[in-house]
Amino acid sequence: MKKTKAKTRSAKKKPAAKTKTDTSPGLKERLEAEFAHAVKSAKSYVDDPQRLQDLFQVASKQAAALPRDSFNETWPYFQTMLRLIRAYYRGEYRAVTESTLIVIIAAIIYIVTPLDAIPDAIPALGFLDDATVLALAVRRTRQDLDDFMTWETAAS
């Protein structure tokens, strides 16, 4: 009988866990949709150095006003992404795949776009989606970002 009760209890716990995840899929889906839109847009930047330069300049200015605390340990990687974009549009660094470049550009586009899943003007929560997108982009591109930082060190 103990086994039956254990099965009943675990069966009851599973729906409760699903209910918790059911509360955020709307936000998650919206975040994914908006990031997918940023990825689509990012593809048009890859072969256009002028657009990359413009994006770099806008993102650099906005980065100065962003609350670094919201981004935690990903902040240095955001700065690295910006430097990589600059080196790429200048033609100084090309040792990055197009797919990695697209993810980096998409993350930057998402962060600098004022209308996103959680508006940046909302205190304490406004940059949560930006930080999440940045963390996902860092996870996907970390090795390439580390390689770029190694290149930067060697080039200086």
N, C-alpha and C positions, 0 to 999 in steps of 0.2 A: 504494500500500500504506500510505502514511502516513495517508491519510484513513481507511482501515479500522481501523488501530490506534487512531486518535483516537476513532472512534465506539465502539470496544470499550471503551476506557478511560472515556469519559464514561458509557457504559451501566453500567459497573461502579460508578462513583461515585454514580449516582442511587440504587441500592438502599441503599447505605451511608447516604446522607442520610435516606432514609425510615426506616431502622432507628433513627437518632438521634431522629427525631420520634415514632417508635412507642413510645419509652420513657416519654414524658410525657403521652400522650393520656389515660391514666387519671386523672392529677391534673388535667389541663385539663378533662376532662369533669366531674369532681367539682366543681371550682371553678365551672364554668358552671352546673351543676345547683344548687349552693348559692346562687349569685348570682341565678339565676332564682327560687328560693324567696324570697330577700330582696326581689326586685322584686314578686312577688305580695303579700308582706306590706306592702311600701311603699305599694301602691295604697290600702290601708285607712287610711293616715295622712294622705293629702292633704286630705281634708275634715274632719279631726278635730283641731282646734287643741290640745286637751288631750293627745292622744297624741303630737303633734309636740313639745309642750313637755316631756312626760315623756322622749321620746327625746333631745331636746336636753340635758336635765339629766343623764341617764345618760351620754351620749356625751361631754359636757364633763368630767365627773368622770373617766371612763376615759381621755380624751385626755391628761390631766395625767400619767398613769402610762405612757403609750406611749413606746417608744424612738423618738425623732424621727429618728435616723439611719437607721432601717429604711425611712422614707418619703421620704428625700432631698428633691428639689425639689417633691414633691407635698404636703409638710406644710403650707405656707401655704394651699394650696387646700383642704385638709381643714378648717383653721380657718375659711376663708371659707365652706365648706359649712355648718358649724355656725352661723355668724352669719346666713347666708341663711335657714336653717331657723327660727332665732329671730325674724328680721324677718318671715318669712312667717306664723308662727303668731300673731304679735302684730298682723298685718294692716298692718304698715308697708311691706311690699314685696310686690308681686304681679306684677311684670313678668317673670315666669318661666313657661314653658309647663309643663303638667302632666307631660309626658313627661320633661322635664329635672328637675323636682322629684322624680319617681319614681326616676330614676337616682341622684340625690343621696341621697335617703332610703335607697334600697337599699344604697348603698355604706356609709352610716353604720351601718345595721342589721348589715351583714356584719362590719364592723370591731368593733362592740361585742358581737357574739355570740361567746361563749367557745368554742363547738364549730364549727370550720370546717375547711376542707380540710387545713390544717396547724395542729395545736394550738399556740396561742400560747406554751405552756410549753416548747416545744422550743427550746433555745438556738440563736441565730443564724438559724434557719429559721422560727421560729414566726410571725413577722410578714410573711414573704415573700408569702403569699397575700393578706393584708390590703393590703399595699403594691401588689400587682398589681391588685387590685380597685379600689383608690383611683386608681391611674394610669389604668385604663380609664375610670373615671367622670369623671376630670378631662378626659381626651381627648374624651369625648362632650359635656361641659358647659362646657368652658373659656370659650367666648365669653360664655355666660350668667353665669359666675362673674366674669369680667372686667367685664361690664356692672354686676353687683351691686356690685363694688368701686368702680366709678366713681360709682354712685349713693350709696354710703356716703360717699365723699369729698365729693360735692356737698352731701349732707344735713348734714354736720357743720359 
